[in-house]
Amino acid sequence: MLTMVGWAIAGLGLLNLVTIVALVVAYAWNDWLRPRLAHQRARQRAFEQLLAHSRSDMMSMVSEPAYASEC
């Protein structure tokens, strides 16, 4: 009987430990990792848009080559 109580207490302690770990992971995901990833994605999108605009600006400034009129 005493071993059953010991197993029950150990099982309950293990369940509490797993619950605490799950809460810590959920907190870290919602309050640290997800905002960090969103900020990183926003910066990446802004950089890609800037790069696309600068390429289109560079292409519009380049004049047609001299041999293009000969064709």
C-alpha positions in Angstrom: 0.0 0.0 0.0 2.8 2.4 0.9 4.5 1.8 -2.5 1.2 2.7 -4.3 1.1 6.0 -2.4 4.7 6.6 -3.3 4.0 5.9 -7.0 1.0 8.2 -6.8 3.0 11.0 -5.3 5.8 10.5 -7.8 3.4 10.5 -10.7 1.7 13.7 -9.4 5.0 15.4 -9.0 6.0 14.3 -12.5 2.7 15.6 -13.9 3.3 19.0 -12.1 6.8 19.2 -13.5 5.6 18.5 -17.1 2.9 21.2 -16.6 5.4 23.7 -15.4 7.7 23.0 -18.4 4.8 23.4 -20.8 3.9 26.7 -19.2 7.4 28.0 -19.5 7.6 27.0 -23.2 4.3 28.6 -23.9 5.3 31.8 -22.2 8.6 31.9 -24.0 6.9 31.3 -27.4 4.2 34.0 -26.9 6.3 36.7 -25.2 9.7 36.2 -26.7 10.1 34.0 -29.7 7.0 34.9 -31.8 7.5 38.7 -31.5 11.2 38.3 -32.4 10.3 36.3 -35.5 7.7 38.8 -36.5 10.1 41.6 -36.2 12.7 39.7 -38.2 10.2 38.9 -40.9 9.1 42.6 -41.1 12.7 43.7 -41.4 13.4 41.1 -44.1 10.3 42.2 -46.1 11.3 45.9 -45.8 14.8 45.1 -47.0 13.5 43.0 -50.0 11.2 45.9 -51.0 14.0 48.4 -50.8 16.2 46.1 -52.9 13.4 45.6 -55.5 12.9 49.4 -55.7 16.6 50.2 -56.0 17.0 47.6 -58.8 14.1 49.0 -60.7 15.5 52.5 -60.2 18.9 51.3 -61.5 17.3 49.7 -64.5 15.4 52.8 -65.4 18.6 54.9 -65.2 20.5 52.6 -67.6 20.2 53.8 -71.1 19.7 51.3 -74.0 23.0 50.0 -75.4 24.2 51.5 -78.7 23.9 48.2 -80.6 20.1 48.1 -79.8 19.3 50.6 -82.5 21.2 48.6 -85.1 18.9 45.6 -84.8 
